[in-house]
Amino acid sequence: MDTTRLRGYRMPGEFEPHDGCLMIWPVRPGSWNYGGKAAQKAFCEVMKAIGESEQVYVLADREHLQEARAQVPSGVEVIEIETDDAWARDVGPTFVVNSEGGRIGIDWCFNAWGGEYDGLYAHWEKDDAAAGAFCDYLQDERFDAHPFVLEGGSIHSDGEGTILTTEACLLSGGRNPQLSREEIETVLCSCLGAQKVIWLPNGIVNDETNEHVDNVCAFVRPAEVVLAWTDDENDPQYAFSHACEQVLLQEKDAQGRAIKVHRLPIPSKPICIEEKDLLGYDFEEGEDVREVGERLAASYVNFYISNGGVVVPQFGDPQDAAAVELLGKLFPERKVYPIDAKDILLGGGNIHCITQQIPRGMRQ
């Protein structure tokens, strides 16, 4: 992969200013139960919060274009681009910027979180084409990173040369098994303008993305992260989070700084699929199905930082308030927007998963 064009570019931190946010209208019946009506309402609440301080773009296919336009908040721009599902973070372009204000969208290969090895559905061609189509819409230059497989939720940047990821995801057999860990690092650093990759061992228990980093750990500013946490030794997340914390406390970032870790609690009790939820899905052949009692990967780390706010998932759990309080303290300059995210979680993800930032920059 010739990354010469990307020299001088970097992946900014999510706390840096941006032009807007990309989302996708949720309609896939195997992800969004009962016709996606509850999910659509939740998505619109997220759009409303984000739209108070930046432009929101929503992709929809021709069949659902008018439905989306009739429901989204005022000011949201709905664009006719087809996708297979609604995970904008994972299928949208990863934008990199330079010091002159330039911006390029990186178009990774998307294979539904594992392709034929352990992917979640059998057809993902529309999802894979979405990043390039959105770059074309914005009139941004597109960098084709195919055949390297990557989802946006599997990486997190501090904007100053450090990338977070998990071994469970990027070293899984469904991503780039032909490449060594060192070769994967080389691709990440050369594409994202980074000098260091910090590999956390795991993500959130039962995260069907092979444990994306954006559900377990996120930069709130350079050299400072939140880490999903539980003190319950009987919860399997206990071992996962402790192992991640040990890595973070032993590592230095690309600038040689120690990393400050804030423990952000997970919900006090596992949130699981109920029978009433399961009855509303319609799975297609080759699609990963859900089961009653299946633990969902609920995490407050999966928040979105807008220019003026922090959109925080809420699950009707006693820890909801603790998450809002901690993130409010960590982002005192921003308004906190607590959003009921249970209907997004039932689709398999959370607020960060359905949103992709568009950093400030000029078309190339």
Secondary structure, DSSP 8 states (H G I E B T S, - for coil): ---GGGTT-B---TTS-EEEEEEE----TTTSSGGGHHHHHHHHHHHHHHHTTSEEEEEE-GGGHHHHHHHS-TT-EEEE---SS--HHHHS-EEEE-TTSBEEEEEEE--TTTHHHH-SSS--HHHHHHHHHHHHHHT-EEEEEEEEE--GGG-EE-SSSEEEEEHHHHTSTTS-TTS-HHHHHHHHHHHHT-SEEEEES--STT-TTT--GGGTEEEEETTEEEEEE---TTSHHHHHHHHHHHHHHH-B-TTS-B-EEEEEE--SS--B--HHHHTT----TT-----TT-B----TT--EE-SSEEEEEE-SSTTHHHHHHHHHHH-TTSEEEEEE-HHHHTTT--TGGG-EEEES-B--
